Amino acid sequence: MNPVVELVLSESGAPVDMLMDNHAAFIDFYTDWFVSDEGREASSLLRKVIHRRTQQHYEGKMQYAKMCEASNSKHKQPDAAASLITSGAAARAGDAAGKQSCRYAGPARDAQDGRAR
């Protein structure tokens, strides 16, 4: 990657936060800006910085998905053992709890999504 682009991003004071950022919203915003009149008329350096920042949000989105998958699989392991002992309904309830724990990553994610706990 272009070292100047990386320098601009590192000095921006707004690093990508894999856990707390609403990556889809950032990606949508940067994509819309990129094709707008302002984006098309922007300097090539700024366009490269926005392009790289958008890539970072895609990477953050993938890392978050991997973390959720790992969290859900961790919750499913005990549920698999429990389903051998308990009814299927109890196992499904545990599986739903595992999915919810990743879906709601905390108060900041709730605030970004406009939800109140």
Number of C-alpha atoms within 10 A of each C-alpha: 7 10 8 12 18 15 11 13 17 11 9 9 8 8 12 18 14 19 17 16 18 18 22 14 13 16 20 12 12 19 15 12 15 18 11 12 10 10 17 12 11 13 11 11 13 14 18 17 19 20 16 17 20 21 13 18 22 17 15 21 20 14 14 20 16 12 15 19 15 13 15 20 15 12 18 20 11 13 21 16 11 15 15 10 11 12 10 13 10 13 20 15 11 18 19 13 15 20 17 13 14 17 14 13 14 13 13 15 16 15 11 12 12 9 10 7 8
